[in-house]
Amino acid sequence: MIWNAIPAVWRMGLLLAFLASLGGAYLFVRHQGYEAGYSRAEAECEAEKAAQAEANRKAMRDAEKRLMAAADTLSLKHLELDDAIQSLSDAAAADPDGGLDCLGRDSMQRLNQIGR
């Protein structure tokens, strides 16, 4: 047989070379799997980041809409309050007893209307 004709040192060298090539092939395949897995995980991570960024933008838009609606409501309430203050100021200015130290009948009626 040819194998027995090869000196023992050469046989050992060939056996080690064969094992090294098997080990190299194993490491190459494993590295390729690692690279593929890393690429896939990185793509999933980027997709998740993009989805989170979009969700954040949507939440900001919704919050801005609610803020604008609240600002409009507050502005209307402020106008109503200004109108009420102006109405009371006009009524107080028209009160003939407005300069007295004690309250007159009209002043009491105005105060009673505010309390309701």
ZATOR-907158 format. One line per field, with one value per residue (C-alpha): residue in one letter; x, y negated, z. Coordinates in steps of 0.2 Angstrom, whole numbers, padded with zeros to 4 digits. Layout:
fipa <- [a  ...] .
east <- [X  ...] .
north <- [Y  ...] .
up <- [Z  ...] .
This chain:
fipa <- [m  i  w  n  a  i  p  a  v  w  r  m  g  l  l  l  a  f  l  a  s  l  g  g  a  y  l  f  v  r  h  q  g  y  e  a  g  y  s  r  a  e  a  e  c  e  a  e  k  a  a  q  a  e  a  n  r  k  a  m  r  d  a  e  k  r  l  m  a  a  a  d  t  l  s  l  k  h  l  e  l  d  d  a  i  q  s  l  s  d  a  a  a  a  d  p  d  g  g  l  d  c  l  g  r  d  s  m  q  r  l  n  q  i  g  r] .
east <- [0000  0006  0002  0014  0028  0028  0040  0031  0037  0029  0013  0012  0015  0001  -0011  -0008  -0010  -0026  -0032  -0027  -0036  -0052  -0050  -0047  -0063  -0072  -0066  -0070  -0088  -0091  -0084  -0096  -0110  -0105  -0104  -0121  -0129  -0121  -0127  -0145  -0144  -0138  -0151  -0165  -0157  -0158  -0176  -0180  -0172  -0181  -0197  -0194  -0189  -0205  -0215  -0207  -0211  -0229  -0230  -0222  -0235  -0249  -0243  -0241  -0259  -0265  -0255  -0262  -0280  -0276  -0269  -0284  -0296  -0285  -0286  -0305  -0306  -0295  -0306  -0321  -0313  -0308  -0326  -0333  -0320  -0324  -0343  -0341  -0330  -0343  -0356  -0346  -0342  -0361  -0365  -0370  -0364  -0347  -0338  -0346  -0336  -0350  -0358  -0374  -0389  -0382  -0365  -0372  -0382  -0366  -0356  -0371  -0371  -0352  -0354  -0367] .
north <- [0000  -0018  -0024  -0012  -0017  -0035  -0038  -0040  -0059  -0063  -0053  -0063  -0079  -0074  -0070  -0086  -0096  -0087  -0091  -0109  -0110  -0103  -0115  -0130  -0125  -0124  -0141  -0148  -0142  -0147  -0164  -0166  -0161  -0174  -0187  -0183  -0183  -0199  -0207  -0201  -0207  -0224  -0225  -0221  -0234  -0247  -0243  -0244  -0261  -0267  -0261  -0269  -0286  -0286  -0282  -0296  -0308  -0303  -0305  -0323  -0327  -0321  -0331  -0346  -0344  -0343  -0357  -0368  -0363  -0367  -0384  -0388  -0383  -0394  -0408  -0407  -0406  -0421  -0431  -0426  -0431  -0448  -0451  -0447  -0458  -0472  -0470  -0471  -0486  -0494  -0490  -0496  -0513  -0515  -0512  -0529  -0523  -0517  -0530  -0526  -0517  -0504  -0493  -0499  -0488  -0488  -0483  -0469  -0463  -0463  -0453  -0441  -0438  -0434  -0421  -0411] .
up <- [0000  -0004  0014  0022  0009  0015  0029  0046  0048  0031  0036  0052  0042  0029  0043  0052  0035  0032  0050  0048  0032  0040  0054  0042  0033  0049  0055  0038  0038  0056  0052  0037  0048  0061  0047  0040  0058  0062  0046  0049  0067  0062  0049  0062  0074  0061  0056  0075  0077  0061  0068  0085  0077  0067  0082  0091  0077  0077  0095  0094  0080  0091  0106  0095  0089  0107  0112  0099  0103  0121  0117  0106  0121  0133  0121  0120  0138  0140  0128  0138  0154  0146  0140  0158  0166  0154  0157  0176  0174  0163  0176  0190  0181  0178  0196  0204  0221  0214  0224  0241  0255  0257  0244  0236  0230  0212  0218  0229  0214  0203  0216  0218  0199  0200  0214  0203] .
